[in-house]
């Protein structure tokens, strides 16, 4: 495995854990901050709307499939809110599920963007190497 | 209903800005373009919703 491949693998893992962290490793500071703020805001706001009960493996397994793409926050929510029970009607539960799921799915797009940046850099290095040889 | 309209608007704006950030390395431009695109679609959806509302009442 080359250094470049290790770098993108680690970056993708970091971006899965914390949105924007992968972009930060590739020097895209502006994008990193934008992705971190927007996706974290959407996820935490969604949790708040669902009264911290909308990330649950048994109650909402299908939504978890979308939420899990935002790995760090979802794992943290699973660990810290698993014991909370739904004892009353949560007015904005649907909206909360929507926000957390969309945040997770948008992180897939962010991961793809990160991979594209990696490919562009690698292509640029290849072209530069050809020009010098 | 208004709360839902605001919430769906917010998540649509977030998605629109993220989408434009993919194609634009300049973050400020991405936010402006995303907001413009979101505003035009949201306005269209608002006009259509109000139109359908009054049309069904007229029926």
N, CA and C atoms of all chains as a GROMACS GRO file, in nm:
protein
  576
    1UNK      N    1   0.085  -0.120   0.000
    1UNK     CA    2   0.000   0.000   0.000
    1UNK      C    3   0.088   0.125   0.000
    2UNK      N    4   0.065   0.216  -0.094
    2UNK     CA    5   0.149   0.336  -0.102
    2UNK      C    6   0.109   0.438   0.005
    3UNK      N    7   0.198   0.537   0.025
    3UNK     CA    8   0.171   0.642   0.124
    3UNK      C    9   0.044   0.717   0.090
    4UNK      N   10   0.024   0.741  -0.041
    4UNK     CA   11  -0.094   0.814  -0.088
    4UNK      C   12  -0.222   0.738  -0.053
    5UNK      N   13  -0.219   0.605  -0.071
    5UNK     CA   14  -0.337   0.523  -0.039
    5UNK      C   15  -0.365   0.520   0.110
    6UNK      N   16  -0.258   0.515   0.190
    6UNK     CA   17  -0.275   0.516   0.336
    6UNK      C   18  -0.337   0.649   0.378
    7UNK      N   19  -0.287   0.757   0.316
    7UNK     CA   20  -0.337   0.891   0.351
    7UNK      C   21  -0.486   0.903   0.323
    8UNK      N   22  -0.531   0.855   0.205
    8UNK     CA   23  -0.673   0.870   0.172
    8UNK      C   24  -0.758   0.777   0.261
    9UNK      N   25  -0.706   0.658   0.292
    9UNK     CA   26  -0.782   0.566   0.378
    9UNK      C   27  -0.801   0.627   0.517
   10UNK      N   28  -0.694   0.682   0.573
   10UNK     CA   29  -0.703   0.745   0.705
   10UNK      C   30  -0.794   0.868   0.700
   11UNK      N   31  -0.782   0.946   0.591
   11UNK     CA   32  -0.864   1.066   0.577
   11UNK      C   33  -1.012   1.032   0.567
   12UNK      N   34  -1.044   0.927   0.491
   12UNK     CA   35  -1.184   0.885   0.478
   12UNK      C   36  -1.238   0.839   0.613
   13UNK      N   37  -1.156   0.768   0.688
   13UNK     CA   38  -1.198   0.722   0.821
   13UNK      C   39  -1.223   0.841   0.914
   14UNK      N   40  -1.132   0.938   0.909
   14UNK     CA   41  -1.148   1.059   0.992
   14UNK      C   42  -1.271   1.138   0.951
   15UNK      N   43  -1.295   1.148   0.817
   15UNK     CA   44  -1.411   1.221   0.767
   15UNK      C   45  -1.541   1.150   0.806
   16UNK      N   46  -1.534   1.018   0.816
   16UNK     CA   47  -1.652   0.942   0.861
   16UNK      C   48  -1.679   0.969   1.009
   17UNK      N   49  -1.572   0.979   1.086
   17UNK     CA   50  -1.588   1.004   1.230
   17UNK      C   51  -1.632   1.147   1.258
   18UNK      N   52  -1.563   1.243   1.196
   18UNK     CA   53  -1.594   1.386   1.215
   18UNK      C   54  -1.604   1.451   1.077
   19UNK      N   55  -1.721   1.504   1.039
   19UNK     CA   56  -1.733   1.563   0.905
   19UNK      C   57  -1.636   1.679   0.886
   20UNK      N   58  -1.563   1.677   0.774
   20UNK     CA   59  -1.471   1.787   0.744
   20UNK      C   60  -1.327   1.760   0.782
   21UNK      N   61  -1.305   1.663   0.870
   21UNK     CA   62  -1.169   1.636   0.917
   21UNK      C   63  -1.078   1.584   0.805
   22UNK      N   64  -1.137   1.507   0.715
   22UNK     CA   65  -1.060   1.456   0.601
   22UNK      C   66  -1.016   1.569   0.509
   23UNK      N   67  -1.106   1.665   0.486
   23UNK     CA   68  -1.072   1.780   0.401
   23UNK      C   69  -0.961   1.863   0.463
   24UNK      N   70  -0.963   1.871   0.596
   24UNK     CA   71  -0.860   1.947   0.667
   24UNK      C   72  -0.722   1.886   0.641
   25UNK      N   73  -0.716   1.754   0.636
   25UNK     CA   74  -0.588   1.686   0.610
   25UNK      C   75  -0.536   1.714   0.469
   26UNK      N   76  -0.629   1.743   0.377
   26UNK     CA   77  -0.590   1.773   0.239
   26UNK      C   78  -0.576   1.923   0.215
   27UNK      N   79  -0.578   2.001   0.323
   27UNK     CA   80  -0.555   2.145   0.312
   27UNK      C   81  -0.675   2.226   0.268
   28UNK      N   82  -0.794   2.166   0.264
   28UNK     CA   83  -0.916   2.239   0.225
   28UNK      C   84  -0.985   2.288   0.353
   29UNK      N   85  -0.927   2.395   0.411
   29UNK     CA   86  -0.971   2.442   0.543
   29UNK      C   87  -1.115   2.498   0.539
   30UNK      N   88  -1.142   2.579   0.435
   30UNK     CA   89  -1.275   2.640   0.423
   30UNK      C   90  -1.385   2.537   0.412
   31UNK      N   91  -1.364   2.440   0.321
   31UNK     CA   92  -1.463   2.335   0.303
   31UNK      C   93  -1.480   2.253   0.431
   32UNK      N   94  -1.367   2.226   0.498
   32UNK     CA   95  -1.370   2.146   0.621
   32UNK      C   96  -1.459   2.213   0.726
   33UNK      N   97  -1.440   2.344   0.743
   33UNK     CA   98  -1.520   2.417   0.842
   33UNK      C   99  -1.668   2.417   0.801
   34UNK      N  100  -1.693   2.443   0.672
   34UNK     CA  101  -1.831   2.447   0.622
   34UNK      C  102  -1.902   2.313   0.644
   35UNK      N  103  -1.836   2.204   0.605
   35UNK     CA  104  -1.898   2.072   0.621
   35UNK      C  105  -1.919   2.039   0.769
   36UNK      N  106  -1.819   2.070   0.850
   36UNK     CA  107  -1.830   2.040   0.994
   36UNK      C  108  -1.948   2.114   1.055
   37UNK      N  109  -1.956   2.245   1.026
   37UNK     CA  110  -2.062   2.327   1.086
   37UNK      C  111  -2.200   2.280   1.038
   38UNK      N  112  -2.216   2.265   0.906
   38UNK     CA  113  -2.349   2.232   0.852
   38UNK      C  114  -2.395   2.093   0.895
   39UNK      N  115  -2.308   1.994   0.882
   39UNK     CA  116  -2.352   1.857   0.912
   39UNK      C  117  -2.369   1.835   1.062
   40UNK      N  118  -2.280   1.892   1.142
   40UNK     CA  119  -2.295   1.879   1.288
   40UNK      C  120  -2.421   1.950   1.334
   41UNK      N  121  -2.444   2.070   1.278
   41UNK     CA  122  -2.565   2.146   1.313
   41UNK      C  123  -2.690   2.066   1.279
   42UNK      N  124  -2.694   2.010   1.159
   42UNK     CA  125  -2.811   1.933   1.116
   42UNK      C  126  -2.832   1.812   1.208
   43UNK      N  127  -2.722   1.743   1.241
   43UNK     CA  128  -2.735   1.622   1.323
   43UNK      C  129  -2.779   1.654   1.466
   44UNK      N  130  -2.714   1.752   1.528
   44UNK     CA  131  -2.747   1.787   1.668
   44UNK      C  132  -2.887   1.848   1.675
   45UNK      N  133  -2.923   1.930   1.575
   45UNK     CA  134  -3.056   1.988   1.572
   45UNK      C  135  -3.161   1.877   1.558
   46UNK      N  136  -3.131   1.777   1.474
   46UNK     CA  137  -3.221   1.663   1.458
   46UNK      C  138  -3.237   1.585   1.587
   47UNK      N  139  -3.127   1.566   1.657
   47UNK     CA  140  -3.134   1.496   1.787
   47UNK      C  141  -3.220   1.575   1.886
   48UNK      N  142  -3.202   1.707   1.885
   48UNK     CA  143  -3.279   1.793   1.976
   48UNK      C  144  -3.428   1.786   1.943
   49UNK      N  145  -3.460   1.789   1.813
   49UNK     CA  146  -3.601   1.782   1.772
   49UNK      C  147  -3.664   1.650   1.817
   50UNK      N  148  -3.587   1.542   1.810
   50UNK     CA  149  -3.638   1.412   1.851
   50UNK      C  150  -3.618   1.386   1.999
   51UNK      N  151  -3.592   1.490   2.074
   51UNK     CA  152  -3.569   1.482   2.220
   51UNK      C  153  -3.465   1.375   2.253
   52UNK      N  154  -3.358   1.368   2.173
   52UNK     CA  155  -3.240   1.282   2.193
   52UNK      C  156  -3.277   1.134   2.188
   53UNK      N  157  -3.390   1.102   2.120
   53UNK     CA  158  -3.434   0.962   2.116
   53UNK      C  159  -3.445   0.909   1.972
   54UNK      N  160  -3.391   0.982   1.876
   54UNK     CA  161  -3.411   0.939   1.737
   54UNK      C  162  -3.293   0.865   1.674
   55UNK      N  163  -3.195   0.831   1.754
   55UNK     CA  164  -3.089   0.741   1.704
   55UNK      C  165  -3.097   0.614   1.789
   56UNK      N  166  -3.159   0.510   1.734
   56UNK     CA  167  -3.179   0.388   1.811
   56UNK      C  168  -3.182   0.268   1.717
   57UNK      N  169  -3.098   0.167   1.747
   57UNK     CA  170  -3.084   0.052   1.657
   57UNK      C  171  -3.211  -0.032   1.648
   58UNK      N  172  -3.285  -0.046   1.758
   58UNK     CA  173  -3.404  -0.132   1.757
   58UNK      C  174  -3.530  -0.057   1.713
   59UNK      N  175  -3.542   0.068   1.755
   59UNK     CA  176  -3.664   0.143   1.722
   59UNK      C  177  -3.662   0.197   1.579
   60UNK      N  178  -3.548   0.244   1.535
   60UNK     CA  179  -3.540   0.305   1.400
   60UNK      C  180  -3.423   0.246   1.321
   61UNK      N  181  -3.428   0.115   1.291
   61UNK     CA  182  -3.312   0.053   1.223
   61UNK      C  183  -3.287   0.106   1.082
   62UNK      N  184  -3.395   0.137   1.009
   62UNK     CA  185  -3.376   0.185   0.871
   62UNK      C  186  -3.314   0.325   0.870
   63UNK      N  187  -3.357   0.409   0.964
   63UNK     CA  188  -3.300   0.544   0.972
   63UNK      C  189  -3.152   0.535   1.012
   64UNK      N  190  -3.122   0.435   1.095
   64UNK     CA  191  -2.982   0.418   1.140
   64UNK      C  192  -2.890   0.390   1.022
   65UNK      N  193  -2.943   0.323   0.919
   65UNK     CA  194  -2.863   0.295   0.799
   65UNK      C  195  -2.817   0.425   0.731
   66UNK      N  196  -2.900   0.529   0.741
   66UNK     CA  197  -2.860   0.660   0.685
   66UNK      C  198  -2.774   0.737   0.785
   67UNK      N  199  -2.812   0.731   0.913
   67UNK     CA  200  -2.740   0.809   1.015
   67UNK      C  201  -2.596   0.762   1.034
   68UNK      N  202  -2.574   0.631   1.017
   68UNK     CA  203  -2.442   0.573   1.050
   68UNK      C  204  -2.329   0.626   0.961
   69UNK      N  205  -2.366   0.688   0.846
   69UNK     CA  206  -2.262   0.746   0.759
   69UNK      C  207  -2.194   0.866   0.823
   70UNK      N  208  -2.260   0.921   0.926
   70UNK     CA  209  -2.195   1.023   1.007
   70UNK      C  210  -2.150   0.949   1.134
   71UNK      N  211  -2.043   0.874   1.120
   71UNK     CA  212  -2.005   0.773   1.219
   71UNK      C  213  -1.987   0.821   1.362
   72UNK      N  214  -1.902   0.923   1.382
   72UNK     CA  215  -1.871   0.967   1.518
   72UNK      C  216  -1.993   1.011   1.596
   73UNK      N  217  -2.068   1.109   1.545
   73UNK     CA  218  -2.186   1.156   1.618
   73UNK      C  219  -2.290   1.046   1.641
   74UNK      N  220  -2.308   0.958   1.540
   74UNK     CA  221  -2.408   0.851   1.555
   74UNK      C  222  -2.365   0.752   1.664
   75UNK      N  223  -2.238   0.713   1.663
   75UNK     CA  224  -2.190   0.619   1.766
   75UNK      C  225  -2.202   0.683   1.905
   76UNK      N  226  -2.168   0.811   1.912
   76UNK     CA  227  -2.177   0.884   2.039
   76UNK      C  228  -2.323   0.888   2.087
   77UNK      N  229  -2.414   0.916   1.994
   77UNK     CA  230  -2.558   0.921   2.029
   77UNK      C  231  -2.607   0.783   2.071
   78UNK      N  232  -2.561   0.679   2.000
   78UNK     CA  233  -2.603   0.542   2.035
   78UNK      C  234  -2.557   0.507   2.177
   79UNK      N  235  -2.433   0.547   2.208
   79UNK     CA  236  -2.377   0.513   2.339
   79UNK      C  237  -2.444   0.591   2.453
   80UNK      N  238  -2.473   0.719   2.428
   80UNK     CA  239  -2.520   0.804   2.537
   80UNK      C  240  -2.673   0.809   2.552
   81UNK      N  241  -2.746   0.780   2.442
   81UNK     CA  242  -2.892   0.795   2.452
   81UNK      C  243  -2.968   0.662   2.443
   82UNK      N  244  -2.897   0.552   2.446
   82UNK     CA  245  -2.962   0.421   2.429
   82UNK      C  246  -3.061   0.391   2.542
   83UNK      N  247  -3.037   0.443   2.659
   83UNK     CA  248  -3.124   0.413   2.773
   83UNK      C  249  -3.252   0.497   2.778
   84UNK      N  250  -3.257   0.603   2.699
   84UNK     CA  251  -3.374   0.692   2.702
   84UNK      C  252  -3.496   0.621   2.642
   85UNK      N  253  -3.609   0.632   2.710
   85UNK     CA  254  -3.731   0.566   2.661
   85UNK      C  255  -3.828   0.670   2.605
   86UNK      N  256  -3.908   0.627   2.507
   86UNK     CA  257  -4.012   0.716   2.456
   86UNK      C  258  -4.139   0.692   2.538
   87UNK      N  259  -4.171   0.787   2.626
   87UNK     CA  260  -4.286   0.770   2.716
   87UNK      C  261  -4.404   0.859   2.676
   88UNK      N  262  -4.382   0.948   2.577
   88UNK     CA  263  -4.488   1.039   2.534
   88UNK      C  264  -4.472   1.067   2.385
   89UNK      N  265  -4.573   1.131   2.326
   89UNK     CA  266  -4.563   1.168   2.184
   89UNK      C  267  -4.459   1.277   2.165
   90UNK      N  268  -4.363   1.252   2.076
   90UNK     CA  269  -4.263   1.356   2.046
   90UNK      C  270  -4.310   1.426   1.919
   91UNK      N  271  -4.347   1.552   1.935
   91UNK     CA  272  -4.411   1.627   1.826
   91UNK      C  273  -4.326   1.630   1.698
   92UNK      N  274  -4.198   1.651   1.713
   92UNK     CA  275  -4.112   1.669   1.594
   92UNK      C  276  -4.020   1.549   1.571
   93UNK      N  277  -4.065   1.430   1.611
   93UNK     CA  278  -3.980   1.310   1.594
   93UNK      C  279  -3.947   1.285   1.446
   94UNK      N  280  -4.049   1.299   1.360
   94UNK     CA  281  -4.027   1.276   1.217
   94UNK      C  282  -3.923   1.373   1.160
   95UNK      N  283  -3.938   1.499   1.199
   95UNK     CA  284  -3.842   1.601   1.151
   95UNK      C  285  -3.703   1.570   1.205
   96UNK      N  286  -3.695   1.528   1.329
   96UNK     CA  287  -3.566   1.492   1.390
   96UNK      C  288  -3.500   1.377   1.315
   97UNK      N  289  -3.580   1.275   1.282
   97UNK     CA  290  -3.528   1.160   1.206
   97UNK      C  291  -3.480   1.206   1.068
   98UNK      N  292  -3.556   1.297   1.008
   98UNK     CA  293  -3.518   1.350   0.876
   98UNK      C  294  -3.384   1.424   0.883
   99UNK      N  295  -3.368   1.510   0.982
   99UNK     CA  296  -3.245   1.590   0.995
   99UNK      C  297  -3.123   1.500   1.017
  100UNK      N  298  -3.136   1.404   1.110
  100UNK     CA  299  -3.020   1.318   1.140
  100UNK      C  300  -2.987   1.228   1.020
  101UNK      N  301  -3.092   1.180   0.951
  101UNK     CA  302  -3.068   1.092   0.835
  101UNK      C  303  -3.006   1.169   0.718
  102UNK      N  304  -3.058   1.288   0.693
  102UNK     CA  305  -3.004   1.368   0.581
  102UNK      C  306  -2.859   1.407   0.612
  103UNK      N  307  -2.829   1.439   0.738
  103UNK     CA  308  -2.690   1.473   0.776
  103UNK      C  309  -2.599   1.354   0.746
  104UNK      N  310  -2.644   1.233   0.779
  104UNK     CA  311  -2.566   1.112   0.751
  104UNK      C  312  -2.545   1.093   0.602
  105UNK      N  313  -2.651   1.109   0.523
  105UNK     CA  314  -2.640   1.087   0.379
  105UNK      C  315  -2.555   1.195   0.312
  106UNK      N  316  -2.563   1.318   0.364
  106UNK     CA  317  -2.478   1.424   0.307
  106UNK      C  318  -2.331   1.396   0.334
  107UNK      N  319  -2.302   1.325   0.442
  107UNK     CA  320  -2.161   1.292   0.470
  107UNK      C  321  -2.107   1.192   0.366
  108UNK      N  322  -2.197   1.112   0.306
  108UNK     CA  323  -2.153   1.022   0.197
  108UNK      C  324  -2.101   1.109   0.082
  109UNK      N  325  -2.176   1.215   0.050
  109UNK     CA  326  -2.138   1.306  -0.057
  109UNK      C  327  -2.004   1.372  -0.024
  110UNK      N  328  -1.987   1.409   0.104
  110UNK     CA  329  -1.861   1.472   0.148
  110UNK      C  330  -1.745   1.373   0.134
  111UNK      N  331  -1.769   1.246   0.166
  111UNK     CA  332  -1.664   1.144   0.152
  111UNK      C  333  -1.624   1.127   0.005
  112UNK      N  334  -1.723   1.130  -0.083
  112UNK     CA  335  -1.695   1.117  -0.227
  112UNK      C  336  -1.614   1.238  -0.275
  113UNK      N  337  -1.651   1.357  -0.226
  113UNK     CA  338  -1.578   1.480  -0.262
  113UNK      C  339  -1.432   1.469  -0.218
  114UNK      N  340  -1.411   1.416  -0.099
  114UNK     CA  341  -1.275   1.398  -0.047
  114UNK      C  342  -1.195   1.303  -0.138
  115UNK      N  343  -1.258   1.196  -0.181
  115UNK     CA  344  -1.190   1.100  -0.267
  115UNK      C  345  -1.155   1.164  -0.402
  116UNK      N  346  -1.247   1.248  -0.451
  116UNK     CA  347  -1.220   1.319  -0.579
  116UNK      C  348  -1.100   1.412  -0.565
  117UNK      N  349  -1.091   1.483  -0.451
  117UNK     CA  350  -0.976   1.572  -0.427
  117UNK      C  351  -0.848   1.489  -0.429
  118UNK      N  352  -0.852   1.373  -0.364
  118UNK     CA  353  -0.736   1.283  -0.360
  118UNK      C  354  -0.695   1.242  -0.501
  119UNK      N  355  -0.795   1.205  -0.584
  119UNK     CA  356  -0.766   1.163  -0.722
  119UNK      C  357  -0.703   1.276  -0.804
  120UNK      N  358  -0.758   1.398  -0.784
  120UNK     CA  359  -0.705   1.514  -0.857
  120UNK      C  360  -0.559   1.539  -0.821
  121UNK      N  361  -0.529   1.533  -0.692
  121UNK     CA  362  -0.391   1.555  -0.646
  121UNK      C  363  -0.298   1.448  -0.704
  122UNK      N  364  -0.345   1.322  -0.701
  122UNK     CA  365  -0.263   1.211  -0.751
  122UNK      C  366  -0.238   1.224  -0.902
  123UNK      N  367  -0.346   1.268  -0.972
  123UNK     CA  368  -0.334   1.289  -1.117
  123UNK      C  369  -0.233   1.400  -1.146
  124UNK      N  370  -0.242   1.508  -1.066
  124UNK     CA  371  -0.149   1.621  -1.081
  124UNK      C  372  -0.006   1.579  -1.059
  125UNK      N  373   0.016   1.494  -0.957
  125UNK     CA  374   0.151   1.444  -0.929
  125UNK      C  375   0.202   1.358  -1.044
  126UNK      N  376   0.112   1.277  -1.102
  126UNK     CA  377   0.148   1.190  -1.214
  126UNK      C  378   0.190   1.272  -1.336
  127UNK      N  379   0.111   1.379  -1.364
  127UNK     CA  380   0.142   1.466  -1.478
  127UNK      C  381   0.274   1.538  -1.457
  128UNK      N  382   0.297   1.585  -1.335
  128UNK     CA  383   0.423   1.655  -1.303
  128UNK      C  384   0.543   1.562  -1.319
  129UNK      N  385   0.526   1.435  -1.276
  129UNK     CA  386   0.634   1.338  -1.287
  129UNK      C  387   0.666   1.307  -1.434
  130UNK      N  388   0.558   1.301  -1.517
  130UNK     CA  389   0.578   1.276  -1.661
  130UNK      C  390   0.652   1.392  -1.727
  131UNK      N  391   0.616   1.514  -1.687
  131UNK     CA  392   0.677   1.635  -1.745
  131UNK      C  393   0.826   1.644  -1.713
  132UNK      N  394   0.864   1.602  -1.593
  132UNK     CA  395   1.006   1.611  -1.553
  132UNK      C  396   1.090   1.499  -1.614
  133UNK      N  397   1.026   1.383  -1.646
  133UNK     CA  398   1.104   1.270  -1.699
  133UNK      C  399   1.129   1.282  -1.849
  134UNK      N  400  -4.785   2.330   1.086
  134UNK     CA  401  -4.756   2.331   0.943
  134UNK      C  402  -4.643   2.430   0.910
  135UNK      N  403  -4.652   2.548   0.973
  135UNK     CA  404  -4.548   2.649   0.949
  135UNK      C  405  -4.412   2.598   1.002
  136UNK      N  406  -4.418   2.531   1.120
  136UNK     CA  407  -4.294   2.476   1.177
  136UNK      C  408  -4.230   2.376   1.080
  137UNK      N  409  -4.314   2.291   1.019
  137UNK     CA  410  -4.262   2.193   0.924
  137UNK      C  411  -4.203   2.262   0.801
  138UNK      N  412  -4.271   2.366   0.755
  138UNK     CA  413  -4.222   2.439   0.636
  138UNK      C  414  -4.085   2.499   0.665
  139UNK      N  415  -4.068   2.554   0.786
  139UNK     CA  416  -3.940   2.614   0.824
  139UNK      C  417  -3.832   2.506   0.836
  140UNK      N  418  -3.868   2.393   0.900
  140UNK     CA  419  -3.771   2.284   0.920
  140UNK      C  420  -3.727   2.224   0.786
  141UNK      N  421  -3.823   2.199   0.698
  141UNK     CA  422  -3.787   2.143   0.567
  141UNK      C  423  -3.706   2.244   0.487
  142UNK      N  424  -3.736   2.372   0.506
  142UNK     CA  425  -3.658   2.477   0.440
  142UNK      C  426  -3.514   2.475   0.488
  143UNK      N  427  -3.496   2.461   0.618
  143UNK     CA  428  -3.360   2.462   0.676
  143UNK      C  429  -3.276   2.345   0.624
  144UNK      N  430  -3.335   2.226   0.623
  144UNK     CA  431  -3.257   2.110   0.579
  144UNK      C  432  -3.231   2.118   0.427
  145UNK      N  433  -3.326   2.177   0.354
  145UNK     CA  434  -3.304   2.196   0.209
  145UNK      C  435  -3.190   2.294   0.184
  146UNK      N  436  -3.185   2.400   0.265
  146UNK     CA  437  -3.078   2.499   0.250
  146UNK      C  438  -2.942   2.433   0.277
  147UNK      N  439  -2.936   2.354   0.385
  147UNK     CA  440  -2.810   2.285   0.418
  147UNK      C  441  -2.766   2.196   0.302
  148UNK      N  442  -2.860   2.118   0.249
  148UNK     CA  443  -2.827   2.027   0.138
  148UNK      C  444  -2.782   2.106   0.015
  149UNK      N  445  -2.848   2.217  -0.011
  149UNK     CA  446  -2.814   2.299  -0.128
  149UNK      C  447  -2.673   2.357  -0.115
  150UNK      N  448  -2.639   2.406   0.003
  150UNK     CA  449  -2.506   2.465   0.024
  150UNK      C  450  -2.398   2.357   0.013
  151UNK      N  451  -2.422   2.240   0.072
  151UNK     CA  452  -2.325   2.130   0.063
  151UNK      C  453  -2.306   2.090  -0.083
  152UNK      N  454  -2.415   2.081  -0.158
  152UNK     CA  455  -2.407   2.045  -0.301
  152UNK      C  456  -2.321   2.145  -0.378
  153UNK      N  457  -2.344   2.274  -0.353
  153UNK     CA  458  -2.266   2.375  -0.426
  153UNK      C  459  -2.120   2.380  -0.381
  154UNK      N  460  -2.095   2.343  -0.255
  154UNK     CA  461  -1.957   2.340  -0.205
  154UNK      C  462  -1.876   2.230  -0.275
  155UNK      N  463  -1.945   2.126  -0.322
  155UNK     CA  464  -1.875   2.017  -0.392
  155UNK      C  465  -1.812   2.068  -0.522
  156UNK      N  466  -1.883   2.160  -0.588
  156UNK     CA  467  -1.836   2.205  -0.720
  156UNK      C  468  -1.758   2.335  -0.713
  157UNK      N  469  -1.746   2.390  -0.591
  157UNK     CA  470  -1.685   2.521  -0.578
  157UNK      C  471  -1.588   2.522  -0.460
  158UNK      N  472  -1.461   2.547  -0.487
  158UNK     CA  473  -1.363   2.548  -0.378
  158UNK      C  474  -1.374   2.673  -0.291
  159UNK      N  475  -1.431   2.780  -0.350
  159UNK     CA  476  -1.451   2.904  -0.274
  159UNK      C  477  -1.578   2.889  -0.189
  160UNK      N  478  -1.561   2.885  -0.057
  160UNK     CA  479  -1.672   2.858   0.033
  160UNK      C  480  -1.779   2.968   0.028
  161UNK      N  481  -1.734   3.094   0.022
  161UNK     CA  482  -1.830   3.205   0.020
  161UNK      C  483  -1.919   3.197  -0.104
  162UNK      N  484  -1.856   3.168  -0.217
  162UNK     CA  485  -1.933   3.154  -0.342
  162UNK      C  486  -2.031   3.038  -0.332
  163UNK      N  487  -1.986   2.929  -0.271
  163UNK     CA  488  -2.071   2.810  -0.257
  163UNK      C  489  -2.194   2.842  -0.172
  164UNK      N  490  -2.172   2.916  -0.062
  164UNK     CA  491  -2.284   2.950   0.026
  164UNK      C  492  -2.384   3.041  -0.048
  165UNK      N  493  -2.330   3.139  -0.122
  165UNK     CA  494  -2.417   3.232  -0.195
  165UNK      C  495  -2.496   3.156  -0.304
  166UNK      N  496  -2.425   3.074  -0.382
  166UNK     CA  497  -2.491   2.998  -0.490
  166UNK      C  498  -2.594   2.901  -0.434
  167UNK      N  499  -2.558   2.834  -0.325
  167UNK     CA  500  -2.650   2.738  -0.261
  167UNK      C  501  -2.774   2.808  -0.208
  168UNK      N  502  -2.754   2.925  -0.149
  168UNK     CA  503  -2.867   3.000  -0.094
  168UNK      C  504  -2.959   3.050  -0.206
  169UNK      N  505  -2.898   3.096  -0.316
  169UNK     CA  506  -2.978   3.144  -0.430
  169UNK      C  507  -3.063   3.030  -0.487
  170UNK      N  508  -2.999   2.916  -0.509
  170UNK     CA  509  -3.071   2.801  -0.566
  170UNK      C  510  -3.183   2.756  -0.473
  171UNK      N  511  -3.152   2.752  -0.342
  171UNK     CA  512  -3.252   2.712  -0.244
  171UNK      C  513  -3.369   2.811  -0.246
  172UNK      N  514  -3.337   2.942  -0.248
  172UNK     CA  515  -3.442   3.044  -0.243
  172UNK      C  516  -3.535   3.033  -0.362
  173UNK      N  517  -3.480   3.010  -0.482
  173UNK     CA  518  -3.566   3.003  -0.601
  173UNK      C  519  -3.658   2.881  -0.594
  174UNK      N  520  -3.603   2.767  -0.550
  174UNK     CA  521  -3.687   2.647  -0.541
  174UNK      C  522  -3.790   2.658  -0.428
  175UNK      N  523  -3.748   2.718  -0.317
  175UNK     CA  524  -3.839   2.731  -0.202
  175UNK      C  525  -3.954   2.825  -0.237
  176UNK      N  526  -3.920   2.932  -0.308
  176UNK     CA  527  -4.023   3.028  -0.351
  176UNK      C  528  -4.121   2.960  -0.446
  177UNK      N  529  -4.068   2.880  -0.539
  177UNK     CA  530  -4.152   2.807  -0.633
  177UNK      C  531  -4.245   2.712  -0.558
  178UNK      N  532  -4.188   2.638  -0.460
  178UNK     CA  533  -4.268   2.544  -0.382
  178UNK      C  534  -4.376   2.617  -0.302
  179UNK      N  535  -4.340   2.735  -0.251
  179UNK     CA  536  -4.434   2.815  -0.171
  179UNK      C  537  -4.550   2.862  -0.258
  180UNK      N  538  -4.518   2.912  -0.377
  180UNK     CA  539  -4.621   2.960  -0.470
  180UNK      C  540  -4.712   2.845  -0.511
  181UNK      N  541  -4.652   2.729  -0.544
  181UNK     CA  542  -4.732   2.612  -0.583
  181UNK      C  543  -4.823   2.566  -0.469
  182UNK      N  544  -4.769   2.565  -0.346
  182UNK     CA  545  -4.848   2.522  -0.229
  182UNK      C  546  -4.967   2.613  -0.208
  183UNK      N  547  -4.942   2.744  -0.214
  183UNK     CA  548  -5.051   2.841  -0.194
  183UNK      C  549  -5.153   2.827  -0.308
  184UNK      N  550  -5.102   2.806  -0.431
  184UNK     CA  551  -5.190   2.787  -0.546
  184UNK      C  552  -5.279   2.665  -0.530
  185UNK      N  553  -5.219   2.553  -0.490
  185UNK     CA  554  -5.296   2.429  -0.471
  185UNK      C  555  -5.398   2.447  -0.359
  186UNK      N  556  -5.356   2.516  -0.251
  186UNK     CA  557  -5.444   2.540  -0.136
  186UNK      C  558  -5.571   2.615  -0.180
  187UNK      N  559  -5.553   2.725  -0.254
  187UNK     CA  560  -5.668   2.804  -0.297
  187UNK      C  561  -5.749   2.732  -0.405
  188UNK      N  562  -5.680   2.656  -0.490
  188UNK     CA  563  -5.749   2.581  -0.596
  188UNK      C  564  -5.842   2.476  -0.535
  189UNK      N  565  -5.793   2.403  -0.432
  189UNK     CA  566  -5.876   2.300  -0.368
  189UNK      C  567  -5.994   2.363  -0.293
  190UNK      N  568  -5.974   2.482  -0.239
  190UNK     CA  569  -6.084   2.552  -0.172
  190UNK      C  570  -6.190   2.596  -0.274
  191UNK      N  571  -6.139   2.641  -0.392
  191UNK     CA  572  -6.230   2.686  -0.498
  191UNK      C  573  -6.313   2.567  -0.551
  192UNK      N  574  -6.249   2.447  -0.558
  192UNK     CA  575  -6.319   2.328  -0.605
  192UNK      C  576  -6.434   2.293  -0.510
   0.00000   0.00000   0.00000
